[in-house]
């Protein structure tokens, strides 16, 4: 079955067309700047080259219509007509406690996803716009929602509860939910295959680190703790997100500056993290260049970024009662060799030995721990889209 995987953002649409039986990616691309005069679609051609077309796309429905146009183009497309699309799988960011697994999209599911708007005001509305666009453009084609939060619904209460008044949980659903769940699920499963571990008897720490980042403790195939919380701002220091911070410091900042909740949200989501500390960029490649120039704030940003990762790995090793494997994924995890080395060498007390030559590899599956290492350390590029396609195929009953 050919499955279209969609990831709808507030002003963007990313897509992949995947053959669920062969796992081949038949087409991929994305739309950016929806609603602006210079909106465009970019896509990969059969020979691996890329093409960008500027076209007016006032809304997500038109954006998806343009995706369909590319997919069925006589020269550049990969399908003859839209009837070849057997199902559509959607990334949905927040499912709160309503969803602990991927589900077939029904009117009732759409309403529950909308009830999650207050905790994911930037993401869930865009996800629903994409779902409703498909309902109109591909009526009758089954759709599946795959939730970023679902994998973490196995966390015990002692891990997901905050020490706020209990009524804040029962009335408003305030608790840790975690994110990047589809990525953590994929790399944890793939790590067991790649490293020869028994998924039902394993202790794995998955590190999805990039512009956004989170770390998850996976015990016997289930998430038991994760660094992101009610929202994606908790946990690691990220590109522009603050990560862990004393909540009293935020109250103090509001009192001193007079900023309101919206202004504070902008600070902790868009002006903090690596960008806020370095004053240069949220891109770690720019930070590395700054360090090479001797920029002290760039150095501080990198040190803080790596320190938080090391601290969480240490904490989750304790939670798991030891660790069998540590897995790096995400933009930084897959490509930033220097950060991987700093982290691995700091963790030598766990019996980790480091293979500097293997670590030179970027963006590929590789073991970067030595053959005598007591803990296996690997790099595994994430594939959330494949996971979404597989869930979609399973739910609609496709058999290869």
PyMOL commands that set and color helices and strands:
alter all, ss='L'
color gray80, all
select helices_A, chain A and resi 60-71+82-84+107-115+117-119+124-137+150-154+157-160+166-172+181-195+247-257+261-270+273-278+284-292+296-320+330-335+337-346+348-350+358-360+384-396
alter helices_A, ss='H'
color red, helices_A
select strands_A, chain A and resi 2-8+13-19+25-32+40-44+50-54+85-92+103-104+142-147+203-209+213-219+222-226+325-329+366-367+376-379
alter strands_A, ss='S'
color yellow, strands_A
deselect
rebuild
show_as cartoon
